[in-house]
Amino acid sequence: MKIRRLRGARFYLVLLAVLAAGMILKEIAVPALVRSRLISAAQDGCKTCVLSLDRVQISLLPLALSSRGVSFSRGEPGATVISFDAERVYVPFSLLPLFKSRLRAGRIEITRPVVTVTQGELGIPPAGAAGAARQTDLEIEGIDVKQGSFIYLREHSGRTGSLKVSGISAAAGPAGSSARLRGKEAQVSADGLLAESGKFRLKVRARLFAESPDADVELSLAEQDLSAFNPFLGPNDGIKLSGQLIEARGSAAIRGAGLKASVYARYRGLKIRIKKNEERSAFSAFLQTSLAPLTVGKQNADGGHYDRVGTAELERKPGETLAGFTLRGMKEAALRVFSQAR
């Protein structure tokens, strides 16, 4: 009996040791290894990339990685810097495609992300030479974003213009660099609060892995206080707005280095003032020479006189980000609508 008990005790001790070793591998060793590999991969693939992960967790059913305190940045100060911070990122994935050099992820969940794009005067630095690393095809089933924020900062002559979108809920469809998905359009839809004032809805269709930019953007706004745009328009363009944007719909089609934008708007009590100075931006100079400053409150919301559309066709500047290019096109088309108030 004693021998049987000893054998039983030994069996349970061995079982507990195996379980403990498995827990250590799952909760500590493997997550730490994955964390270090992800950080080193980001640094190896991009000289200006920095990735930080507070902690990585692995779940087995379903197989997934999750991490809290995710932080990523890419770019050089003075040029263009893109930073990403999130409270939590959850990524379900499959192991079998890895043996075919394919990374297949399920529907990724991102909680409370903050994306900041800072466009400096140096624009986008030239890309470095591609390494000899083995190419891995990427496939993503989709992305869901909860309570996100987007901040666009534009630096010019020592001044910084800022535009913020908060309370973002977004969803993106399948996308990837594999042969199956490379030529297909990825679709993104989002809604939130623009410049702490207006309700916005955004739809984007883009071929993310096309050799040259290929995207269609649709944006709608409602109940927007126009003065909320002044922190963005004032520092660089010398433009000051006031009034209420009741409703607006805009679209932009980007093909290569060209963009065509159109905007329809209903507004009330509009005032536009353009500050005269020698260091104004090219866009401000264009407005100053082609439009008279609107200093009297204008409106097209009454009497049915609001069927006006502004259009713009632009070429992308060297070093200009896609976000900045799209905003510039929308901005120029919108102000051409406002110019018809004279």
N, C-alpha and C positions, 0 to 999 in steps of 0.2 A: 504493500500500500504506500509506504513511504517513498519507494522508488518511483511509483506511478505519479505521486504528488510532485516529486522533484522534477520528473520529466515534464509534467504538465506546467509546472512553474517556469521551467526553462523555455518551454514552447511559447508561453505567454510573454516572457521577457524578450525573446527573440522577435516575436510579433510586434511588441511595443517598440523595440529598437528600430525595426524596419519601418513601422508607421512614423516614428519620430524622424527618421532619416528622410522619408518621403516628404513629410511636412516641411522639413528644413530646406530640401531641394525646391519644393514648390513655392514656399513663402519667402525664402531668403536667397538661396544660391542662384537658382535659375532667373528670378526677377532681377537680381543684381547684375548677372551676366548680360541679360537682354538690355537692361538700362545702359550699361557701359558700351555695348555694341551699337545701340542706336545713336548714342552721343558721338562715338568715334566715326560712325558712318556719315553723320551730318557734317562733321568737320573734314573728313576725307573728300567728300563730294563737293565742297564749296569752301573756299578760303575765308570768306567773310561770314559764314554761317556759324551760329552759336545755338546749341540746343541744351535745355536744362529740364530735368524731370525730377520732381520731388521723390516719387516712389512709383514703381511699376508693380502691378498685380496681374496674376495669370489665373484665369478660370478655365476649367476643363470641359464643362458642359453648359453652354457651348464653348468651344475653344476661342478665347479672346484675351486681348491685352487691354488693360486700363491703367491710367495714370492721372494723378492729381498734381496740380501745380506745374503745368506744362508751359514752357517759355521757349520761343524760337525767334531768332532775328537773322536778317540777311541784308547786307549792303554796307556802304561806307558813309560815315558822317560827311555832310557837304554834298554828297551825291544823292542817291535814293536808298532809304532804309525801310525795310518792311519788318515789322515785329508782330508776333502773335503770342498772346497769353490766354490761358484757359484754366478754369477751375478744375475741369475733368474732361478727359478724352477716353472714349471707349471704342475699341476696334476689334470686331469679330473677324476671324480670318481662317483660311484653310491651309493645311500643311502640304497636302499632295501636290498642288501646283508648284510649290517651291522646287521640287525635283526637276521641273521643266523651266526653271528660271522665270517663274511667273509668280507675282505676289497678288493674291486675290483676297480682297477684304469685303466683308458684308456691309451692312448699313452702319456707318460710323456715327456716333453720338458725341456732340461737342456742347459742353455746358459752360455758360458765361464766358464766351471768348471775347477778347478785345484785340481787334486788328488795327494797327496804326501804320499808315503809309506817310513817310516824310520825304517829300520831293525837294531836294536842294538844287542849287544853281548849277551843279556839275552834271545833273541828270543821271542817266543810267550808265555805270561804267561798262567798258567792253567786257564781254565774256572771256574767261580764260580758256586755255586749250583744254579739250576734253581728255580725260584720263583713259587709261587702257583697261578700266574696270569692266567686268562682265556685265552686259546690259540685262536688266531685269524688267520684264513687262509688268505693268501695274494695271490692275482692274479693281474698281471700287463700285460696289452696288449702289451706294448713295450716301448722302450726308444729311444729318438733321442737326440744326443749330437752335439752341434755346437761350434766350436772354443775352443776345450778343450785342456788341458795339463795334462801330467802325469809325475811325478818326483819320481824316485826311489833312495833312499839314503841308503847306507850300511856302518855301523859304525864298526870299528875293530881296537883295540889297539890305540885308540885315533885318528884314521884317518877316513875320510869319503869319500867314492866313490859315485859319482853321475851320473845318466843317465836320460836324459829328452826327452820326446816326446811332440812336440808342434803342433799347428794347426790341432787338431784331429777333424775329423767328424766321428761319429759312430752311429750305429743303432743296437738295440737288439730286438729280437722277444719275444713272450709270455713266461712268467716264473711265477712260483708261488709255494706256499707250500700246496695248496689245493690238495685233492685227484685227481682232474682232471688233474693237471699239475705237481704234485710232481715228477713223474717218467720220465717226458719228458725232452728232451734236450733243453736248451736255446741256441740260436745262436746269436753271436755278430760279427759284421764286423766293421772295423775301418781303416782309413788311415790318414797319417799325415807326419810330418818331424821328423826323428830320429836324436838326438844329433846335431841338427841345421845343418844337412848335407844331410842325405839320405832320399829318398822317401820310405815310408814303407806302407805295407798293411797287416792287421792282421785279421784272422778269428779264432773264438773260438767256440767250441761246448762243452757244459758242462751240467752236471746234478747238478744244484746248491744246491739242497736239499738232495743229496745222503748222506748216512751215512759216506762214505769215499770219498776222491777226485776222480772225474771221469771227465776228460777233454781231449780234443784234440785241439792243438794249431798249426796253420799254419801261417808262417811269411815270407814275401818276401821283399827284399831290393833292391835298385838300386842307383847308383851314390853316394856311401857312402865314405866319407873321413875317413879312419881308425883311424887317429890320434884323431878324435872326441870322440873315446871310451876311451882315456887315463884318463880323469877325473874319470871314473868308474873303470878301470882296474888297474891304477897306485897305488892309495893309499893303497889298500888292498892286491893286488896280485903282485905288483912290476912289472907289465907288461907294456911295451911301444910299441905301434904299429905305423907304418907309411905306406903309400901306398893308393891305391884306390880299393875299392870293387865295381866292375862294376855291378855284379848281384849276388844275393844270395837267396836261398829258404831253409827254415828250417821248421821242424815239431817236435812236442813233444807230446807224448801220456802219460798222467798221470793216473795211476790206483793205488789207495791207496797210499802207500808210495813209489811206484816205478815209474820211468820215463824212457822212451826210446826216444832219440832225434836223428835226422839226419839233416845234413846240406850239401847243394851243393853250391859251390861258384866259381865265376870267379873274379880274382883280378890281379892287376898290381903293380909293384914296392914295393912288400911286404917286410917289415922289422919287426922283432920281437926281442925285447930285454927284458930280465928278470933280474931284479935287485936281486943280492944275498944279503940276510940279514937273521939274525936269527929269525926275527919275521914275516917272510913271511907266507902267508896263506897256508893251506893244498893244495889248487889247484895250487898255484904257485910252491910249492915243487914238486908236481906231474909233472908239465911241466919241471922243472929244471932237474929232474932226468931221464925223459923219452925222452926229446927233446933237441937237441943242439940248442943254440940261433941262430936265423937267422939274421945275421947282413948284409948280402948282399941282394940287392933288387931282389926279385923273382917275377915271374909272370906265370900265366897259361892261360892268355887271348889270347895268340897268338898261331898259329900252331895247334889249335884244341885239345890241351892237357889240357882241363879243365873239363873233365868228372870224377871228383873226389868227393867222398862223405865221410864225416866224421860222425861217429856214437858214441853215448855214452849211457850207461845204468847206472842210478844212484839210490841211495836210499835217501829219504828225511831225512835231519838231524833233530834232536829234536829242536823245536823252529823255524824252517825255514819256512818263508812265502811261499805261492804258487808262488807269483811273483818271489821271489828270487830263488826258486827251478827251475822254468822254465828257468829263465835267466842263471842259472848255467849249466843246461843241454845244452842249445843252445850254450853257450860260449865254453864249452868243446868240443862239436861236431865240431864247427867252427874252433877251433885251431888245431884239429886233421886233418882237411882239409889242413890248412896252413903248417902243419908239413911235408906234402908230397912234399913240394916245395924243399926239400933238394936234 
